[in-house]
């Protein structure tokens, strides 16, 4: 990765993030100064924040579907009880 070459022989998709992070690390006084650049680089590599967000969205959608199904079942039960 640090060479800059991606799997197809072109520049790797995360190389620019690596360069920014690497340059920061070489000139900073403390590694914590480069935390945000490190996060950007790791997110580019692994997409972990993106996957977490997708999972939260999916779970919320499923929760709404279940709630709507329960509301529909509850409405049908009451509808049959009242003539």
C-alpha positions as CSV (number, residue, x, y, z in Angstrom):
1,X,0.0,0.0,0.0
2,X,2.7,2.4,0.9
3,X,4.2,2.0,-2.5
4,X,1.2,3.8,-4.0
5,X,0.4,1.0,-6.4
6,X,-3.0,-0.6,-6.3
7,X,-4.1,-4.0,-7.3
8,X,-4.7,-2.9,-10.9
9,X,-1.4,-1.2,-11.3
10,X,-2.8,2.3,-10.8
11,X,-2.6,4.4,-7.7
12,X,-4.2,2.7,-4.8
13,X,-7.6,4.0,-3.7
14,X,-6.3,4.9,-0.2
15,X,-2.9,6.1,-1.2
16,X,-3.7,9.8,-0.9
17,X,-5.0,9.2,2.7
18,X,-1.8,7.3,3.4
19,X,0.4,10.2,2.1
20,X,-1.5,12.7,4.3
21,X,-1.2,10.5,7.4
22,X,2.4,9.6,6.7
23,X,3.4,13.3,6.2
24,X,1.6,14.3,9.4
25,X,3.4,11.6,11.4
26,X,6.8,12.6,10.1
27,X,6.4,16.2,11.1
28,X,4.2,16.1,14.2
29,X,5.3,16.3,17.8
30,X,2.9,13.7,19.1
31,X,1.1,10.9,17.3
32,X,-2.3,12.1,18.7
33,X,-1.9,15.2,16.4
34,X,-2.6,12.8,13.4
35,X,-5.5,10.9,14.9
36,X,-8.1,12.2,12.4
37,X,-5.9,11.5,9.4
38,X,-5.3,8.0,10.7
39,X,-9.0,7.5,11.1
40,X,-9.6,8.6,7.5
41,X,-6.9,6.2,6.2
42,X,-8.3,3.3,8.2
43,X,-11.8,4.1,7.1
44,X,-10.7,4.1,3.5
45,X,-9.1,0.7,4.0
46,X,-11.8,-1.1,6.0
47,X,-15.0,1.0,5.7
48,X,-15.8,0.1,9.3
49,X,-17.8,3.3,10.0
50,X,-19.7,2.9,6.8
51,X,-20.7,-0.7,7.7
52,X,-21.7,0.4,11.2
53,X,-23.9,3.1,9.8
54,X,-25.5,0.7,7.3
55,X,-26.2,-1.8,10.1
56,X,-27.8,0.9,12.2
57,X,-30.0,1.9,9.3
58,X,-31.0,-1.7,8.5
59,X,-31.8,-2.4,12.2
60,X,-34.0,0.7,12.4
61,X,-35.8,-0.2,9.1
62,X,-36.5,-3.7,10.5
63,X,-37.7,-2.3,13.8
64,X,-40.2,-0.1,11.9
65,X,-41.4,-3.0,9.8
66,X,-42.0,-5.1,12.9
67,X,-43.7,-2.2,14.7
68,X,-46.0,-1.7,11.7
69,X,-46.8,-5.4,11.5
70,X,-47.6,-5.5,15.2
71,X,-49.8,-2.4,14.8
72,X,-51.6,-4.0,11.9
73,X,-52.2,-7.2,13.8
74,X,-53.4,-5.2,16.8
75,X,-55.8,-3.3,14.6
76,X,-57.2,-6.4,13.0
77,X,-57.8,-8.0,16.4
78,X,-59.8,-4.9,17.6
79,X,-61.6,-4.8,14.3
80,X,-62.9,-8.3,14.8
81,X,-63.9,-7.8,18.4
82,X,-66.3,-4.9,17.6
83,X,-69.2,-5.8,15.4
